[in-house]
């Protein structure tokens, strides 16, 4: 059995989760569910990033200890994970004792291998990013992400010899052109390396809320080193008493947004090289969700509430909209109005209405049971084409394209209903066999398409299968024609996607 290790970035808990966090989690979960359908041994990791100056400052503003503050907000991210029906195999927190112990061991290894030294750092630091900037990277003297003026910091730190890995990193990029996707982000990361690397601080002397350096406990590990190591530390303690690294390391895919590209595509692989560990196979860099052409950000305040979307339309509507409306890997504008439109035009009308019509006709014309017939050859061929395309696209994290491939079958089945007109066939007893073939094709085609869509629509897929008289098996082998047994009862269902009268207000674009 093939194994697949998949990660989201761990989410910074200085504020509550928003739609951007849900987006990455949903995308990763869709891949994980799909690969499980195909029989792979999947380990899916997500979690929260809890150390650093920003969390300590916000906690102080709220009159809380840092630990109490991160406990509260990490719980909100765990609820978000549950609410979007994500199925991680482990939810990591960087305040876990197992993570802290691993970070200290890893840093000691880097030092023992000669990649760490002591020095003095001077530079511009953005608290919002927990990152240092050069003057030329600022926009009118301000942080390009937060629009705030960075602080000038000077302190004695320990440094990681990032510059020593420039040639090895370039060689890795050149030997692995799929290391970073999409290609534009690969080029961006490689250009950054080719432009020359400077050593980076791996500790802070002025911050108490962090992992103490094992050889200098008066300093704490820079939050980004601490955070990046979660991907590897989880392997050491996610299952008590078991080292999962031989089974799952290295990650097949690591999903992240483009604002943290440098940390993941440059510093992270150099850290692993320094510890003589295998690098991740591939990084998928997705774009920003934008509202009125501005990056959605907690700091800016232009966020869409995923919980409000779930309450109004259901979790599958949120999952479907985010992966359908915004091509995964690029930037995309989002709005409550667009959620409303996709929900009604595609989920309610295309898919939900198809299920309702087909099951109602089976109940009316053939006593509510699956006819003894075969699937139409053209529809069966379309299902096979879609099965190959969905599998290929999901494997490459081309999730929008995978949805479109499956939706071609949904549209085909809707056309098939209109062209074959079962209501007309039912009026002629001599055409009973033809009616049976049409109804079987609609039932079986919808069933196969539901298996194709199950990773995207995990709440609806079991309901659709039950309504069609199909068994609950979502194995990928079921995504083919002719699997629906004749004679099975077709019970139908209440509307899968009930009409919502008004879109959510306040953020429509």
Residue pairs with C-beta under 8 A, 6 or more apart in sequence:
1 39
1 40
1 41
2 40
2 41
3 40
3 41
3 42
3 43
3 247
3 248
4 32
4 35
4 40
4 41
4 42
4 43
4 248
4 252
4 253
5 42
5 43
5 45
5 248
5 249
5 250
5 251
5 252
6 28
6 31
6 32
6 35
6 42
6 43
6 44
6 45
6 251
6 252
6 253
6 254
6 255
7 28
7 44
7 45
7 46
7 231
7 251
7 253
7 254
7 255
8 24
8 25
8 28
8 45
8 46
8 255
8 256
9 24
9 49
9 254
9 255
9 256
9 257
9 260
9 264
10 46
10 47
10 48
10 49
10 92
10 94
10 227
10 230
11 17
11 21
11 46
11 47
11 48
11 49
11 77
12 48
12 49
12 52
12 54
12 55
12 130
13 48
13 49
13 50
13 55
13 69
13 70
13 73
13 74
13 76
13 77
14 54
14 55
14 58
14 73
14 298
15 58
15 73
15 298
16 73
16 76
16 298
17 76
17 77
17 80
17 306
18 296
18 298
18 303
18 304
18 305
18 306
19 289
19 296
19 303
19 304
19 305
19 306
19 309
19 322
19 334
20 257
20 288
20 289
20 296
20 297
20 303
21 77
21 80
22 80
22 84
22 306
22 318
22 322
23 286
23 289
23 322
23 326
24 255
24 256
24 257
24 286
25 46
25 80
25 81
25 84
25 86
26 84
26 86
26 318
26 319
26 322
26 323
27 255
27 286
27 322
27 323
27 328
27 397
27 399
28 44
28 46
28 86
28 253
28 255
29 44
29 84
29 85
29 86
29 87
29 88
29 455
30 319
30 323
30 394
30 399
30 455
30 456
31 253
31 394
31 397
31 399
31 455
32 42
32 44
32 87
32 88
33 87
33 454
33 455
33 458
34 390
34 391
34 394
34 455
35 42
35 394
36 42
37 451
37 454
37 455
37 474
37 475
37 476
38 391
38 476
39 475
39 476
41 247
42 89
43 89
43 90
43 238
43 244
43 247
43 248
44 86
44 87
44 88
44 89
45 88
45 89
45 90
45 92
45 230
45 231
45 234
45 238
46 81
46 86
46 88
46 91
46 92
47 77
47 88
47 90
47 91
47 92
47 93
47 94
47 230
47 234
48 70
48 73
48 74
48 77
48 78
48 91
48 92
48 93
48 94
49 94
49 223
49 226
49 227
49 230
50 70
50 74
50 93
50 94
50 95
51 94
51 95
51 209
51 210
51 211
51 220
51 221
51 223
51 226
51 227
52 130
52 207
52 209
52 210
52 223
52 226
53 127
53 130
53 204
53 207
53 209
53 223
54 127
54 128
54 130
55 66
55 69
55 70
55 209
56 66
56 207
56 208
56 209
57 127
58 69
59 65
59 66
59 68
59 69
59 70
62 69
64 72
66 209
67 95
70 93
70 95
74 93
78 91
80 306
80 307
81 88
81 91
83 306
83 307
83 310
83 315
84 306
84 310
84 315
84 318
84 319
85 315
85 319
85 458
85 459
89 238
90 234
90 238
92 99
92 230
92 233
92 234
92 238
93 99
94 100
94 211
94 226
94 227
94 230
96 237
98 233
98 236
98 237
99 229
99 230
99 233
99 234
99 237
100 211
102 229
102 232
102 233
102 236
102 237
103 211
103 221
103 225
103 226
103 229
103 233
104 211
104 212
104 213
104 214
105 214
106 229
106 232
106 233
106 271
106 275
107 116
107 202
107 213
107 214
107 221
107 225
108 214
108 215
109 274
109 275
110 116
110 160
110 202
110 271
110 274
110 275
111 215
113 274
113 275
113 276
114 161
115 160
115 161
115 164
115 274
116 158
116 159
116 160
116 161
116 202
117 158
117 159
117 161
118 156
118 157
118 158
118 159
119 156
119 157
119 158
119 159
119 199
120 154
120 155
120 156
120 157
121 132
121 153
121 154
121 155
121 156
121 157
121 159
121 201
122 152
122 153
122 154
123 132
123 133
123 134
123 152
123 153
124 132
124 133
124 134
124 135
124 138
124 150
124 151
124 152
124 153
125 131
125 132
125 133
125 150
125 151
125 152
125 153
126 132
126 133
126 143
126 145
126 146
126 148
126 150
126 151
127 148
127 151
128 143
128 145
128 146
128 148
128 299
129 143
129 145
129 146
130 223
130 224
131 224
132 153
132 200
132 201
133 143
133 150
137 144
138 144
138 150
139 147
141 149
142 148
142 149
142 150
143 149
143 150
145 259
145 295
145 297
145 299
146 297
146 299
146 300
147 300
153 206
155 204
155 205
155 206
156 205
157 201
157 202
157 203
157 204
157 205
157 219
158 201
158 202
158 203
158 213
158 216
158 219
159 199
159 200
159 201
159 202
160 199
160 200
160 201
160 202
160 225
160 267
160 270
160 271
160 274
161 199
161 274
162 197
162 198
162 199
162 200
162 266
162 267
162 270
163 196
163 197
163 198
163 199
165 197
165 269
165 270
165 273
165 274
166 193
166 196
166 197
168 270
168 273
169 193
169 197
169 266
169 269
169 270
169 273
170 190
170 193
170 194
172 179
172 269
172 279
173 179
173 180
173 186
173 189
173 190
173 193
177 186
178 186
178 282
179 186
179 265
179 279
179 281
179 282
179 283
180 186
180 189
180 190
180 261
180 265
180 282
180 283
180 285
181 282
181 283
181 284
181 285
181 329
181 396
181 397
182 285
182 329
182 330
185 258
185 261
185 265
185 283
185 285
188 261
189 261
189 262
189 265
189 266
192 262
192 265
192 266
193 266
197 266
197 270
200 222
200 267
201 222
202 221
202 222
202 225
203 213
203 216
203 219
203 220
203 221
203 222
204 210
204 219
204 220
204 221
204 222
205 218
205 219
207 220
208 220
209 220
210 220
210 221
210 222
210 223
210 226
211 220
211 221
211 226
212 218
212 219
212 220
212 221
213 219
213 220
213 221
224 263
224 267
225 267
225 271
228 263
228 264
228 267
228 268
228 271
229 271
231 251
231 254
231 280
232 245
232 249
232 272
232 277
234 244
235 243
235 244
235 245
235 248
235 249
236 243
236 244
236 245
238 244
249 277
249 278
250 277
250 278
250 279
250 280
250 281
251 280
251 281
252 280
252 281
252 282
253 280
253 281
253 282
253 283
253 284
253 397
254 264
254 280
254 282
254 283
254 284
255 284
255 286
255 397
256 264
256 283
256 284
256 285
256 286
257 285
257 286
257 287
257 288
258 285
258 286
258 287
258 288
259 288
261 285
264 283
265 283
265 285
268 280
269 279
269 280
272 278
272 279
273 279
284 328
284 329
284 397
285 329
286 328
286 329
286 330
287 326
287 329
287 330
287 331
287 332
288 295
288 296
288 331
288 332
289 295
289 296
289 304
289 322
289 326
289 331
289 332
289 333
289 334
290 296
290 331
290 332
290 333
290 334
291 302
291 303
291 304
291 333
291 334
291 335
291 507
291 509
292 302
292 333
292 509
293 333
294 300
294 302
296 302
296 303
296 304
296 334
297 303
302 507
304 334
304 335
304 336
304 507
306 318
308 504
309 317
309 318
309 321
309 336
309 339
309 504
310 317
310 318
312 500
312 504
313 339
313 340
313 343
313 497
313 500
314 459
314 460
314 497
315 459
316 347
316 456
316 457
316 458
316 459
316 460
317 339
317 342
317 343
317 347
317 497
318 339
319 456
319 457
319 458
320 342
320 343
320 346
320 347
320 403
320 456
320 457
321 334
321 338
321 339
321 342
321 343
322 334
323 399
323 400
323 403
323 456
324 342
324 346
324 400
324 403
325 332
325 334
325 338
325 342
326 332
326 333
326 334
326 400
327 400
327 401
328 397
328 398
328 399
328 400
329 397
329 398
333 509
334 509
335 507
335 508
335 509
336 503
336 504
336 505
336 506
336 507
336 508
337 503
337 508
337 509
338 509
339 503
339 504
340 500
340 502
340 503
340 504
343 497
343 500
344 497
344 499
344 500
346 407
347 496
347 497
348 495
348 496
348 497
348 498
348 499
350 407
350 410
350 411
350 414
351 410
351 460
351 496
351 497
352 495
352 496
352 497
354 410
354 413
354 414
354 417
354 442
354 446
355 446
355 464
355 467
355 468
355 493
355 496
356 492
356 493
356 495
356 496
357 417
358 417
358 439
358 442
358 443
358 446
358 468
359 443
359 467
359 468
359 490
359 491
359 492
359 493
360 492
361 422
361 423
361 426
361 439
361 442
362 368
362 369
362 370
362 371
362 439
362 443
362 490
362 492
363 490
363 492
364 426
365 422
365 426
365 435
365 439
366 435
366 436
366 439
368 489
368 490
368 491
368 492
369 469
369 486
369 487
369 488
369 489
369 490
370 440
370 443
370 469
370 484
370 485
370 486
370 487
370 488
370 490
371 435
371 436
371 437
371 439
371 440
371 486
372 436
372 440
372 486
372 487
373 433
373 436
373 437
373 439
373 440
373 441
373 486
374 437
374 440
374 482
375 383
375 440
375 441
375 444
375 445
375 481
375 482
376 416
376 437
376 438
376 441
376 445
379 409
379 412
379 413
379 416
379 441
379 445
379 481
380 445
380 480
380 481
380 482
382 408
382 409
382 412
382 445
383 409
383 445
383 448
383 449
383 452
383 479
383 480
383 481
384 480
384 481
385 405
386 405
386 406
386 408
386 409
386 449
386 452
387 448
387 452
387 476
387 479
387 480
389 401
389 402
389 405
390 402
390 405
390 406
390 452
390 479
391 476
393 399
393 401
393 402
393 405
394 402
394 455
399 456
402 456
403 453
403 456
405 452
406 449
406 452
406 453
406 456
409 445
409 448
409 449
409 452
410 449
412 445
413 442
413 445
413 446
413 449
416 438
416 441
416 442
416 445
417 442
420 438
422 435
422 438
422 439
422 442
425 431
425 434
425 435
425 438
426 435
440 484
440 486
443 468
443 469
443 484
443 490
444 481
444 482
444 483
444 484
445 481
446 464
446 468
447 464
447 465
447 468
447 470
447 478
447 483
447 484
448 478
448 479
448 480
448 481
448 483
450 461
450 464
450 465
450 468
450 470
451 461
451 474
451 475
451 476
451 478
451 479
452 479
453 461
454 461
454 474
460 496
460 497
461 474
462 472
463 493
463 496
464 493
464 496
465 471
465 472
465 474
466 472
466 491
466 493
467 490
467 491
467 492
467 493
468 484
468 490
469 484
469 488
469 489
469 490
469 491
470 483
470 484
470 488
